[in-house]
Amino acid sequence: MAARYSSGGTMGLRHRADWLTILLYLILVAIGWLAIYAADGTYTITDTSFSIEGRALSQLVWIGISLSAAIAILLIDTFFLKQSAPVLYFMMIGLLILTIFIAPDIKGSRSWIVVTESVRLQPAEFSKLTTALMLAWWMSKYNFSLERTRDLAVACAIIIAPMLVIIMQSETGSALVYASFIIILYREGLSSAVPLFGVFCALLFILELRFSEVMWGVTSAGRLIVMLMIYTAVVLSAQAYCDLSRAWLPGLVIAPGLMLAAAIISIWAPVDFSIFAVLSLLFLLAWVVLQVYNHRGRHIGLLIAFVVVSIVMYAGVDYFFDNILQPHQQTRILVSLGLKDDPAGAGYNVHQSLIAIGSGGLTGKGFLQGTQTKLSYVPEQTTDFIFCTIGEEEGFIGCLVVLLLFLALICRLIYIAERQPDTFARVYGYSVASILFFHLLVNVGMVIGLVPVIGIPLPYISYGGSSLLSFTLLLFVLLRLDASRMPVSTLR
């Protein structure tokens, strides 16, 4: 007989809740509030009174609301959480679409619903919760398999649908967060070729932008580099995924041979080496196709599709960059790639952020002593760039402590996800860990200039009611699912 699991009631919840995770959450929230308090600069201290104003006060209110919501989540029956996932998901999709039409234009984005002058909600933040629940619901269905095309297609559609609507709101940064769900699909059995292909596409995009206008003599540097990259990827894929055990042999002969021929010809006449790189790729593909007639290898069709998609993406980079991205997004990417110097514009935030973090040194200037912070040199210093406030006032040690706390939290979430007895809770747990990891990676990378400025908050640290509440709900839904994993018999 299948084991029964507790899905409702509060008996024993105090003992079953993961208090280590809750402690990490509370520490991060406290650190966040102190950083907002230091960065906002609207507090007042006198000999007889101490008062908190501005964003520090507002965040304190949202902390209270979030803690109340956390307690409420812990009291909800997990059966309701699972069965309501589709309803919540489609309601959120509808709200996201409605937001496009009713939201005012705020800094070029229509993603905020204005409740009052001081209260604004961003549905895109809460959409991550409903998407995680829906994905967990779909992947926990009986007989689900990522090897079945229909199941995989629906899982991808669940991820892509809110992503596309959020892009329509001109919130590209928030939309990119949904790429983190690939980690869940990989954990549940998706081929490692898929995330590797995603990384490969990102590299193609970056390299084409970086070298598109660079000429080495008469050779197009961008085309040469990209074609050789695709060539190398085909050789490795044919060897690893297509079971063509001798793919390395033509790989070491075709391209080097043609490049050597081009070098010899260049002694007498200018040569575009990128043309020979294209010919190398075509000859290699001809060899791969020939293996089909010799009844060798597998997944040859997928390999050919990979090459076609890669070439189409390479050809479409300029169109996407010029016609899809907004001007400010283009500038941010160009600045990050070192193709444009704009210290007074798109590069100003990062420049000032690096000054603030660098001035903190090892131990920092001390709480409330940050000059860059107090003089408001860093725009958005309480939201997207809150990490530089910590770096200036608490120094390298303070930044390291915050990063270690996040690392501990993410590792704990993975541990919690792995110990779940059912697919729904496990998939949801990995969703939470993946979302937090993506936010941490991009936000910190953005603050120190390693990632383009795309405007996503640092979980539990950045100012913002929607952000804090949504991340709180994400976490405590998992804690509620985890608390109900124990058999009922063990609670008596």
ZAMARGU-4260 file (C-alpha; in steps of 0.2 Angstrom, whole numbers, plus 5000, padded with zeros to 4 digits):
<rodrens>
0) 5000/5000/5000 | 5007/5017/4995 | 5012/5028/5010 | 5000/5042/5014 | 5008/5060/5017
5) 5001/5074/5027 | 4994/5087/5016 | 4985/5098/5028 | 4983/5103/5047 | 4996/5111/5058
10) 5000/5097/5070 | 5018/5095/5071 | 5022/5109/5058 | 5033/5118/5071 | 5044/5102/5071
15) 5043/5098/5053 | 5047/5116/5046 | 5065/5118/5040 | 5071/5131/5052 | 5088/5132/5045
20) 5081/5138/5028 | 5069/5150/5038 | 5084/5157/5048 | 5094/5160/5032 | 5079/5169/5024
25) 5077/5180/5040 | 5096/5185/5040 | 5095/5190/5022 | 5080/5200/5024 | 5088/5209/5039
30) 5104/5212/5029 | 5093/5219/5015 | 5083/5231/5026 | 5099/5237/5034 | 5107/5240/5017
35) 5091/5250/5011 | 5091/5260/5027 | 5109/5265/5024 | 5107/5268/5005 | 5090/5278/5006
40) 5097/5292/5017 | 5080/5298/5024 | 5082/5292/5042 | 5084/5305/5056 | 5093/5303/5072
45) 5092/5316/5086 | 5096/5315/5105 | 5078/5312/5110 | 5071/5302/5095 | 5074/5289/5082
50) 5063/5289/5066 | 5063/5279/5050 | 5056/5287/5034 | 5056/5284/5015 | 5060/5267/5008
55) 5067/5260/5024 | 5050/5262/5032 | 5041/5256/5016 | 5052/5240/5016 | 5049/5237/5034
60) 5030/5237/5030 | 5033/5225/5016 | 5043/5214/5027 | 5028/5213/5039 | 5017/5209/5025
65) 5029/5195/5018 | 5031/5187/5035 | 5012/5187/5037 | 5010/5179/5020 | 5024/5166/5024
70) 5014/5161/5040 | 4998/5159/5030 | 5007/5149/5017 | 5013/5137/5030 | 4995/5134/5035
75) 4988/5130/5018 | 4984/5113/5013 | 4997/5106/5000 | 4983/5098/4991 | 4976/5115/4987
80) 4993/5121/4981 | 4995/5107/4969 | 4977/5106/4962 | 4976/5125/4960 | 4992/5127/4950
85) 4984/5127/4932 | 4971/5140/4938 | 4984/5151/4946 | 4995/5150/4931 | 4981/5155/4918
90) 4975/5168/4929 | 4992/5176/4930 | 4994/5175/4911 | 4978/5184/4909 | 4984/5197/4922
95) 5001/5199/4913 | 4991/5203/4897 | 4980/5215/4905 | 4994/5224/4913 | 5001/5229/4895
100) 4985/5239/4893 | 4981/5246/4910 | 4999/5249/4916 | 5007/5267/4914 | 5023/5269/4905
105) 5037/5269/4919 | 5054/5271/4912 | 5049/5263/4896 | 5040/5248/4903 | 5022/5244/4906
110) 5024/5231/4919 | 5018/5240/4935 | 5000/5241/4941 | 4998/5257/4951 | 4987/5253/4966
115) 4990/5270/4975 | 5004/5283/4973 | 5015/5274/4985 | 5009/5256/4981 | 5014/5248/4965
120) 5013/5229/4960 | 5023/5220/4947 | 5014/5204/4941 | 5029/5198/4932 | 5037/5195/4949
125) 5023/5184/4955 | 5022/5175/4938 | 5038/5166/4943 | 5029/5157/4957 | 5014/5152/4946
130) 5025/5146/4932 | 5035/5135/4944 | 5019/5128/4951 | 5012/5124/4934 | 5028/5116/4928
135) 5029/5105/4943 | 5010/5101/4941 | 5013/5096/4922 | 5029/5086/4925 | 5022/5077/4940
140) 5007/5070/4929 | 5006/5051/4927 | 5018/5044/4914 | 5026/5061/4910 | 5042/5059/4900
145) 5054/5072/4893 | 5058/5060/4879 | 5040/5061/4873 | 5039/5076/4861 | 5022/5081/4867
150) 5027/5082/4885 | 5042/5092/4882 | 5033/5104/4870 | 5020/5108/4883 | 5034/5110/4897
155) 5043/5122/4886 | 5026/5131/4882 | 5023/5133/4900 | 5040/5142/4902 | 5039/5152/4886
160) 5021/5159/4887 | 5024/5171/4902 | 5041/5175/4895 | 5034/5182/4879 | 5020/5192/4887
165) 5033/5200/4899 | 5044/5204/4884 | 5029/5213/4877 | 5029/5224/4893 | 5047/5229/4888
170) 5053/5220/4904 | 5067/5210/4895 | 5077/5207/4911 | 5062/5199/4920 | 5059/5188/4905
175) 5077/5182/4905 | 5074/5174/4922 | 5063/5161/4914 | 5079/5154/4905 | 5083/5147/4923
180) 5069/5134/4921 | 5081/5125/4909 | 5090/5118/4924 | 5074/5109/4930 | 5072/5101/4913
185) 5090/5095/4913 | 5088/5089/4931 | 5073/5079/4926 | 5081/5070/4911 | 5083/5082/4897
190) 5098/5079/4886 | 5113/5090/4891 | 5114/5095/4873 | 5100/5107/4876 | 5108/5118/4889
195) 5125/5117/4880 | 5116/5123/4864 | 5109/5138/4874 | 5127/5142/4880 | 5133/5140/4862
200) 5119/5152/4855 | 5124/5165/4868 | 5142/5164/4863 | 5137/5166/4844 | 5127/5181/4848
205) 5142/5189/4858 | 5155/5185/4846 | 5146/5191/4831 | 5142/5207/4840 | 5160/5209/4846
210) 5169/5205/4829 | 5155/5209/4816 | 5164/5225/4810 | 5182/5219/4813 | 5192/5215/4797
215) 5209/5205/4797 | 5215/5211/4780 | 5201/5205/4769 | 5195/5192/4781 | 5179/5195/4791
220) 5184/5191/4808 | 5166/5188/4815 | 5162/5176/4801 | 5179/5166/4803 | 5177/5164/4821
225) 5159/5159/4821 | 5161/5146/4807 | 5176/5138/4815 | 5165/5138/4831 | 5151/5129/4823
230) 5164/5117/4814 | 5171/5112/4831 | 5154/5110/4839 | 5149/5098/4824 | 5165/5088/4827
235) 5162/5086/4845 | 5144/5083/4843 | 5147/5069/4830 | 5159/5061/4841 | 5149/5062/4857
240) 5131/5062/4852 | 5130/5054/4835 | 5142/5039/4839 | 5153/5043/4825 | 5169/5037/4834
245) 5181/5043/4820 | 5173/5061/4818 | 5189/5068/4825 | 5199/5062/4810 | 5190/5072/4796
250) 5189/5086/4809 | 5208/5087/4811 | 5210/5085/4792 | 5197/5096/4783 | 5198/5113/4792
255) 5217/5113/4795 | 5220/5108/4777 | 5209/5121/4769 | 5216/5134/4781 | 5234/5129/4776
260) 5229/5130/4758 | 5222/5148/4761 | 5238/5153/4769 | 5248/5147/4755 | 5237/5156/4742
265) 5238/5172/4753 | 5257/5173/4749 | 5252/5179/4731 | 5235/5186/4733 | 5223/5193/4747
270) 5212/5179/4754 | 5197/5179/4764 | 5200/5165/4777 | 5182/5165/4782 | 5176/5158/4765
275) 5188/5143/4768 | 5180/5141/4785 | 5163/5140/4777 | 5169/5127/4764 | 5177/5117/4779
280) 5160/5117/4787 | 5151/5111/4771 | 5164/5097/4768 | 5162/5091/4786 | 5143/5091/4784
285) 5145/5081/4768 | 5155/5068/4777 | 5142/5067/4791 | 5128/5065/4779 | 5138/5051/4770
290) 5138/5041/4786 | 5119/5039/4785 | 5121/5030/4769 | 5134/5019/4777 | 5122/5015/4791
295) 5133/5023/4804 | 5129/5035/4818 | 5113/5042/4826 | 5104/5058/4828 | 5112/5064/4812
300) 5096/5074/4808 | 5097/5083/4824 | 5115/5087/4821 | 5110/5095/4804 | 5096/5105/4812
305) 5109/5111/4824 | 5120/5118/4811 | 5105/5126/4801 | 5098/5134/4817 | 5116/5140/4822
310) 5119/5148/4804 | 5101/5156/4804 | 5104/5163/4822 | 5121/5170/4816 | 5113/5178/4801
315) 5099/5186/4811 | 5110/5193/4825 | 5111/5210/4817 | 5092/5211/4814 | 5088/5206/4832
320) 5100/5218/4839 | 5094/5233/4828 | 5075/5229/4827 | 5070/5220/4843 | 5081/5227/4857
325) 5077/5244/4863 | 5091/5258/4861 | 5095/5258/4879 | 5097/5239/4879 | 5108/5240/4864
330) 5119/5253/4872 | 5121/5243/4888 | 5126/5227/4878 | 5139/5237/4868 | 5146/5245/4884
335) 5147/5228/4892 | 5157/5221/4877 | 5168/5236/4877 | 5162/5242/4860 | 5156/5258/4867
340) 5162/5270/4880 | 5148/5279/4889 | 5153/5283/4907 | 5140/5297/4908 | 5126/5286/4901
345) 5123/5268/4901 | 5140/5265/4909 | 5138/5277/4923 | 5129/5265/4935 | 5142/5252/4933
350) 5156/5264/4934 | 5150/5272/4950 | 5146/5255/4957 | 5163/5249/4955 | 5170/5265/4963
355) 5159/5262/4978 | 5164/5243/4980 | 5182/5247/4977 | 5182/5261/4990 | 5176/5249/5003
360) 5192/5239/5003 | 5193/5223/5014 | 5182/5228/5029 | 5172/5243/5022 | 5170/5261/5028
365) 5157/5256/5041 | 5138/5256/5043 | 5131/5272/5037 | 5148/5279/5032 | 5147/5276/5014
370) 5151/5292/5004 | 5146/5286/4987 | 5130/5279/4995 | 5126/5295/5006 | 5129/5307/4991
375) 5118/5296/4979 | 5131/5294/4966 | 5125/5277/4961 | 5107/5277/4953 | 5095/5263/4959
380) 5106/5260/4974 | 5092/5253/4985 | 5085/5242/4971 | 5096/5234/4957 | 5113/5241/4964
385) 5110/5237/4982 | 5125/5226/4982 | 5137/5240/4980 | 5130/5248/4996 | 5135/5232/5005
390) 5152/5232/4996 | 5156/5251/5001 | 5151/5250/5019 | 5155/5232/5024 | 5169/5229/5011
395) 5175/5213/5003 | 5171/5203/5019 | 5153/5209/5020 | 5151/5205/5001 | 5158/5188/5004
400) 5146/5185/5019 | 5131/5189/5009 | 5137/5178/4994 | 5140/5163/5007 | 5123/5165/5014
405) 5115/5164/4997 | 5126/5149/4993 | 5120/5141/5009 | 5102/5145/5005 | 5103/5138/4987
410) 5112/5122/4993 | 5099/5120/5006 | 5085/5121/4993 | 5093/5108/4982 | 5095/5097/4997
415) 5076/5100/5001 | 5071/5097/4983 | 5081/5080/4982 | 5073/5073/4998 | 5055/5075/4992
420) 5046/5059/4989 | 5035/5066/4974 | 5040/5074/4958 | 5029/5089/4961 | 5039/5095/4976
425) 5055/5090/4968 | 5052/5100/4952 | 5046/5115/4962 | 5061/5115/4974 | 5073/5115/4959
430) 5063/5129/4951 | 5065/5140/4967 | 5084/5136/4968 | 5086/5140/4950 | 5077/5156/4950
435) 5087/5162/4965 | 5103/5157/4957 | 5099/5166/4941 | 5095/5182/4951 | 5110/5181/4961
440) 5122/5178/4946 | 5115/5191/4935 | 5112/5205/4949 | 5130/5203/4956 | 5138/5201/4939
445) 5128/5217/4934 | 5135/5227/4949 | 5153/5222/4946 | 5152/5225/4927 | 5153/5207/4921
450) 5134/5206/4915 | 5125/5219/4905 | 5113/5230/4916 | 5096/5222/4913 | 5088/5227/4929
455) 5083/5212/4940 | 5083/5213/4959 | 5094/5204/4972 | 5082/5192/4981 | 5077/5197/4999
460) 5090/5212/4998 | 5084/5224/4985 | 5070/5237/4989 | 5053/5232/4982 | 5037/5225/4989
465) 5033/5215/4974 | 5050/5207/4974 | 5051/5203/4993 | 5034/5196/4993 | 5036/5185/4978
470) 5052/5178/4983 | 5045/5175/5001 | 5030/5166/4993 | 5042/5156/4982 | 5052/5150/4997
475) 5038/5146/5009 | 5028/5136/4997 | 5042/5125/4995 | 5044/5124/5014 | 5026/5120/5016
480) 5028/5106/5003 | 5043/5099/5012 | 5034/5100/5029 | 5021/5088/5022 | 5033/5075/5015
485) 5033/5065/5031 | 5021/5050/5032 | 5006/5053/5044 | 5011/5038/5054 | 5027/5046/5060
490) 5018/5062/5067 | 5007/5052/5079
</rodrens>
